[in-house]
Amino acid sequence: MGESALVTGASGFLGGHVVRDLRAHGYAVTAAGRRAAALPEGATFVGDLDDLARFDLPVDVVVHCAALSSPWGRWSEFEHANVTGTARAYEYARRVGARRFVHVSSPGIYAAPRDRLAIREHKVDPSRPMNHYIRSKLHAEALLRAASARSDRGDRSDRDDRRDRGDRPEVVVLRPRGIIGPGDPALVPRLLRVHERVGVPLMHGGRGLVDLTAVENVALAVRLAAEVPEAAGHAFNITNGDPRPFVELLDQLLTGLGLPLRHRRLPARVVYGVAGLLEAVCGVLPGRPEPPVTRYTVSTITHSQTLDITRAREVLGYEPTVTLDASLASYATGADRA
């Protein structure tokens, strides 16, 4: 295809897969990340988000994968990484004349302590985010909507001035749910640490439906978001389209890793209350250590949350190419090698 792209967060799990997928499809890729040694082979490195202001290489597309993703932390840290960082990445895209800005957001913005099924992209309630990470992702999306609105007004009434200040890139937002696969540094390892310490708690018998996404499918969605003209200005849910009960996914993963099936059946209301108490205690301790469990984590494994990916299928032409079974098996194989 001969286009060029800059990928932020390229030394991370998703960013690395995005770099490799884009390069495999003909893109010249420049990578921004915190760890040069962790970058995929063959990608040009420019530093982290704070370095973008000193970098001027024109690209066609900016893919913003960089983020601080955690159920716990200080607001100032999330604001700097996820809000200010998004502003810097978008400003870079505008300054170098990129035609499109693909922003990897989070379906955590739909989170609530109740079942939510087949959630469409507009079903967001920004008034009660469950943690600072979700709050920061809401702020980042709002920032990009405001930037797009300024661009729209310029298109209609200020065309001469746009030549002076530069066209603003089109924005596409992706909300991939539960990214898994070989090299996952967060989702599965957190689960395995709990399993090793006390056994994974199961509320409501672990029957809550979970939507996961193979990392290769997210990389595919990123490339489609960069290329499909009709995607401009839209947000897209991305999953494997194969929601399953949490306990089934857990047991499949543990069996693949050769680990015993250790469950702890606990009342959801009690666990949620304990998590709230732990958050309150850890919030006043020196260093604010992360609680063993948070209310957000309890909510994600207790309640069903599934996403409707109709828009991604109809507009992007997105269809998952890697199954959940294959993704879970590849994680287990990679863990065995490690």
C-alpha positions as CSV (number, residue, x, y, z in Angstrom):
1,M,0.0,0.0,0.0
2,G,3.0,2.3,0.5
3,E,1.6,4.4,3.3
4,S,3.4,5.5,6.5
5,A,2.3,5.3,10.1
6,L,3.4,6.3,13.6
7,V,2.4,3.9,16.4
8,T,2.5,5.1,20.0
9,G,2.9,2.5,22.7
10,A,4.8,0.4,20.2
11,S,6.9,-1.3,22.9
12,G,3.7,-2.6,24.6
13,F,1.6,-5.7,24.0
14,L,-1.0,-4.3,21.6
15,G,1.3,-1.7,20.0
16,G,3.9,-4.3,19.1
17,H,1.2,-6.4,17.3
18,V,0.0,-3.3,15.5
19,V,3.5,-2.5,14.3
20,R,4.0,-6.0,13.0
21,D,0.6,-6.1,11.2
22,L,1.1,-2.7,9.6
23,R,4.6,-3.6,8.4
24,A,3.3,-6.9,7.0
25,H,0.8,-5.0,4.9
26,G,3.2,-2.5,3.4
27,Y,3.3,0.4,5.8
28,A,6.5,2.2,6.7
29,V,6.2,2.2,10.5
30,T,7.7,4.6,13.0
31,A,7.4,3.6,16.6
32,A,7.0,5.6,19.8
33,G,7.4,3.8,23.1
34,R,9.1,3.8,26.5
35,R,11.3,0.8,25.9
36,A,13.4,0.8,22.8
37,A,14.6,-2.8,23.4
38,A,11.0,-4.1,23.3
39,L,10.2,-2.7,19.9
40,P,9.4,-5.0,17.0
41,E,12.3,-5.5,14.7
42,G,12.5,-3.1,11.8
43,A,10.5,-0.2,13.3
44,T,12.1,3.2,13.5
45,F,12.2,4.5,17.1
46,V,11.5,8.1,18.1
47,G,11.1,7.9,21.9
48,D,7.9,8.3,24.1
49,L,5.0,10.7,23.9
50,D,7.0,13.4,25.6
51,D,9.4,13.3,22.7
52,L,6.9,13.8,19.9
53,A,7.0,17.6,20.1
54,R,10.6,17.4,18.9
55,F,9.9,15.1,16.0
56,D,8.7,16.1,12.6
57,L,8.5,13.1,10.3
58,P,5.3,13.3,8.2
59,V,3.1,10.2,8.3
60,D,-0.2,9.3,6.8
61,V,-1.7,7.7,9.9
62,V,-1.1,8.0,13.7
63,V,-2.2,5.0,15.8
64,H,-2.4,5.9,19.4
65,C,-2.0,2.7,21.5
66,A,0.0,4.2,24.4
67,A,-1.9,4.3,27.7
68,L,-1.6,3.7,31.4
69,S,-4.0,0.8,32.0
70,S,-4.6,-0.3,35.6
71,P,-7.6,-0.6,37.9
72,W,-5.7,1.4,40.5
73,G,-3.5,4.5,40.6
74,R,-3.4,8.3,41.1
75,W,-5.6,10.6,39.0
76,S,-2.5,12.7,38.2
77,E,-0.8,9.7,36.6
78,F,-3.7,8.7,34.5
79,E,-4.4,12.3,33.4
80,H,-0.8,12.7,32.3
81,A,-0.6,9.4,30.4
82,N,-4.0,9.1,29.0
83,V,-5.3,12.6,28.6
84,T,-2.2,14.8,28.1
85,G,-0.7,11.9,26.2
86,T,-3.6,11.7,23.8
87,A,-3.5,15.5,23.2
88,R,0.2,15.3,22.4
89,A,-0.3,12.4,20.0
90,Y,-3.2,14.2,18.2
91,E,-1.2,17.4,18.0
92,Y,1.6,15.6,16.4
93,A,-0.8,14.1,13.8
94,R,-2.2,17.5,13.1
95,R,1.2,19.2,12.9
96,V,2.7,16.7,10.4
97,G,-0.4,16.5,8.2
98,A,-1.6,13.0,9.0
99,R,-4.9,12.2,7.3
100,R,-6.2,9.9,10.1
101,F,-5.8,9.5,13.9
102,V,-6.8,6.0,15.2
103,H,-7.3,6.1,19.0
104,V,-7.4,2.9,21.0
105,S,-9.8,3.6,23.8
106,S,-11.5,1.2,26.2
107,P,-14.9,-0.4,26.7
108,G,-14.3,0.2,30.4
109,I,-16.2,3.4,29.8
110,Y,-19.4,1.1,29.7
111,A,-18.6,-0.4,33.1
112,A,-21.3,-0.6,35.7
113,P,-22.0,-3.0,38.7
114,R,-24.8,-4.8,36.8
115,D,-25.3,-6.9,33.7
116,R,-25.1,-5.1,30.4
117,L,-25.6,-7.1,27.2
118,A,-25.0,-6.2,23.5
119,I,-23.8,-2.7,24.3
120,R,-23.8,-0.2,21.4
121,E,-21.2,2.5,21.0
122,H,-23.5,5.3,22.2
123,K,-24.5,3.7,25.5
124,V,-22.0,5.6,27.6
125,D,-22.7,7.2,30.9
126,P,-19.8,9.5,31.7
127,S,-21.3,10.6,35.0
128,R,-20.0,7.7,37.3
129,P,-16.7,6.2,36.1
130,M,-15.7,3.3,38.3
131,N,-12.0,4.3,38.5
132,H,-9.5,6.9,37.4
133,Y,-8.5,4.8,34.3
134,I,-12.0,4.9,33.0
135,R,-12.3,8.6,33.8
136,S,-9.1,9.3,31.9
137,K,-10.4,7.4,28.8
138,L,-13.7,9.3,28.9
139,H,-11.7,12.6,29.0
140,A,-9.4,11.5,26.1
141,E,-12.4,10.6,23.9
142,A,-14.1,14.0,24.8
143,L,-10.9,15.8,23.8
144,L,-10.8,14.1,20.4
145,R,-14.5,14.8,19.8
146,A,-13.9,18.5,20.5
147,A,-10.9,18.5,18.1
148,S,-13.1,16.9,15.4
149,A,-15.9,19.4,16.0
150,R,-13.4,22.2,15.4
151,S,-12.3,20.5,12.2
152,D,-15.9,20.2,11.0
153,R,-16.6,23.9,11.6
154,G,-13.5,24.8,9.7
155,D,-14.6,22.6,6.7
156,R,-17.8,24.5,6.5
157,S,-16.9,28.1,7.1
158,D,-13.2,28.7,7.2
159,R,-11.5,27.0,4.3
160,D,-8.9,29.7,3.6
161,D,-7.8,29.7,7.2
162,R,-7.5,25.9,7.2
163,R,-4.7,26.2,4.7
164,D,-2.7,28.3,7.1
165,R,-3.3,26.2,10.2
166,G,-3.3,22.8,8.5
167,D,-6.0,20.2,8.0
168,R,-7.0,18.3,11.1
169,P,-6.8,14.5,10.9
170,E,-9.9,12.4,10.8
171,V,-10.5,10.6,14.1
172,V,-11.5,6.9,14.5
173,V,-12.0,5.5,18.0
174,L,-11.7,1.7,18.8
175,R,-12.8,0.1,22.0
176,P,-11.4,-3.4,22.1
177,R,-12.6,-5.6,25.0
178,G,-10.3,-7.9,27.0
179,I,-7.3,-8.2,24.8
180,I,-5.6,-11.6,25.1
181,G,-2.9,-13.6,23.3
182,P,0.8,-14.5,23.4
183,G,2.7,-12.0,25.4
184,D,-0.3,-10.6,27.3
185,P,1.4,-8.8,30.2
186,A,-1.7,-7.8,32.2
187,L,-5.1,-9.5,31.9
188,V,-4.2,-13.2,32.2
189,P,-1.1,-12.7,34.5
190,R,-3.3,-10.7,37.0
191,L,-5.8,-13.6,37.0
192,L,-3.0,-16.2,37.5
193,R,-1.5,-14.3,40.4
194,V,-4.9,-14.4,42.2
195,H,-5.2,-18.1,41.3
196,E,-1.8,-18.9,42.8
197,R,-2.5,-16.9,46.0
198,V,-6.0,-17.8,47.0
199,G,-7.9,-19.3,44.0
200,V,-10.0,-17.2,41.6
201,P,-13.2,-16.0,43.2
202,L,-16.4,-17.0,41.4
203,M,-19.5,-15.0,42.0
204,H,-22.9,-16.2,40.7
205,G,-21.1,-19.4,39.9
206,G,-18.9,-17.7,37.3
207,R,-21.7,-17.6,34.8
208,G,-21.3,-14.0,33.9
209,L,-20.6,-13.6,30.2
210,V,-17.2,-12.2,29.2
211,D,-16.3,-10.7,25.8
212,L,-12.6,-11.2,24.9
213,T,-10.6,-10.2,21.8
214,A,-7.6,-11.9,20.3
215,V,-4.8,-9.3,20.0
216,E,-4.4,-10.2,16.3
217,N,-8.0,-9.2,15.7
218,V,-7.5,-5.9,17.4
219,A,-4.5,-5.2,15.1
220,L,-6.7,-6.1,12.1
221,A,-9.3,-3.6,13.4
222,V,-6.6,-0.9,13.7
223,R,-5.6,-1.4,10.1
224,L,-9.1,-1.3,8.9
225,A,-9.7,1.9,11.0
226,A,-6.7,3.5,9.3
227,E,-7.9,2.6,5.7
228,V,-11.7,2.5,5.4
229,P,-12.9,6.0,4.4
230,E,-16.3,5.6,6.0
231,A,-14.8,5.0,9.4
232,A,-14.0,8.7,9.9
233,G,-15.7,10.2,13.0
234,H,-17.0,6.9,14.4
235,A,-16.3,4.8,17.5
236,F,-16.2,1.0,17.1
237,N,-16.6,-1.8,19.6
238,I,-14.1,-4.6,18.9
239,T,-14.4,-8.1,20.3
240,N,-14.2,-11.7,19.0
241,G,-18.0,-11.7,18.9
242,D,-17.9,-14.9,21.0
243,P,-19.0,-14.1,24.6
244,R,-18.7,-17.0,27.0
245,P,-19.2,-17.6,30.8
246,F,-16.2,-16.5,32.8
247,V,-15.8,-19.9,34.5
248,E,-15.6,-21.7,31.1
249,L,-12.8,-19.4,29.9
250,L,-11.0,-19.6,33.2
251,D,-11.1,-23.4,33.2
252,Q,-10.0,-23.6,29.6
253,L,-7.0,-21.4,30.3
254,L,-6.0,-23.2,33.5
255,T,-6.3,-26.6,31.8
256,G,-4.1,-25.4,28.9
257,L,-1.5,-24.2,31.3
258,G,-1.6,-27.5,33.3
259,L,-2.8,-25.8,36.4
260,P,-5.4,-27.1,38.9
261,L,-8.9,-25.7,38.7
262,R,-9.0,-23.7,42.0
263,H,-12.2,-21.8,42.5
264,R,-13.6,-19.9,45.5
265,R,-17.3,-19.5,45.3
266,L,-18.2,-16.3,47.2
267,P,-21.2,-14.0,47.5
268,A,-20.9,-11.2,45.1
269,R,-22.3,-8.5,47.4
270,V,-19.9,-9.4,50.2
271,V,-16.8,-9.4,47.8
272,Y,-17.8,-6.1,46.3
273,G,-18.1,-4.6,49.8
274,V,-14.7,-6.0,50.9
275,A,-13.2,-4.5,47.7
276,G,-14.6,-1.1,48.5
277,L,-13.1,-1.4,52.0
278,L,-9.7,-2.4,50.7
279,E,-9.7,0.6,48.3
280,A,-10.5,2.9,51.2
281,V,-7.7,1.5,53.3
282,C,-5.1,1.4,50.5
283,G,-6.1,4.9,49.5
284,V,-4.7,6.3,52.8
285,L,-1.7,4.1,53.2
286,P,1.8,5.5,52.3
287,G,2.4,5.0,48.6
288,R,-1.3,4.0,48.0
289,P,-0.5,0.3,47.2
290,E,-2.9,-1.4,44.8
291,P,-5.6,-3.4,46.7
292,P,-5.7,-7.2,46.2
293,V,-9.0,-6.7,44.5
294,T,-10.9,-3.6,43.4
295,R,-14.6,-3.0,42.8
296,Y,-14.0,-2.6,39.1
297,T,-12.3,-6.1,39.0
298,V,-15.1,-7.7,40.9
299,S,-17.7,-6.1,38.6
300,T,-16.0,-7.4,35.5
301,I,-15.9,-11.0,36.7
302,T,-19.3,-11.0,38.4
303,H,-21.6,-9.3,35.8
304,S,-22.1,-10.0,32.2
305,Q,-20.8,-7.4,29.8
306,T,-21.0,-8.0,26.1
307,L,-20.5,-5.6,23.2
308,D,-22.4,-5.3,19.9
309,I,-19.9,-5.2,17.1
310,T,-22.4,-4.7,14.3
311,R,-21.0,-1.3,13.4
312,A,-17.4,-2.6,13.1
313,R,-18.7,-5.4,10.8
314,E,-20.8,-3.2,8.6
315,V,-18.6,-0.1,8.4
316,L,-15.1,-1.5,8.8
317,G,-15.7,-4.9,7.3
318,Y,-14.3,-6.4,10.5
319,E,-14.4,-10.1,11.0
320,P,-12.3,-11.9,13.6
321,T,-9.7,-14.1,12.1
322,V,-8.2,-15.7,15.3
323,T,-10.6,-17.7,17.5
324,L,-10.7,-17.5,21.3
325,D,-9.7,-21.1,21.5
326,A,-6.7,-20.5,19.3
327,S,-5.8,-17.4,21.3
328,L,-6.0,-19.2,24.7
329,A,-4.0,-22.1,23.3
330,S,-1.3,-19.7,22.0
331,Y,-1.0,-18.0,25.3
332,A,-0.5,-21.4,27.0
333,T,2.1,-22.4,24.5
334,G,4.0,-19.1,25.0
335,A,3.9,-19.5,28.7
336,D,5.3,-23.0,28.5
337,R,8.2,-21.7,26.4
338,A,8.8,-18.9,29.0
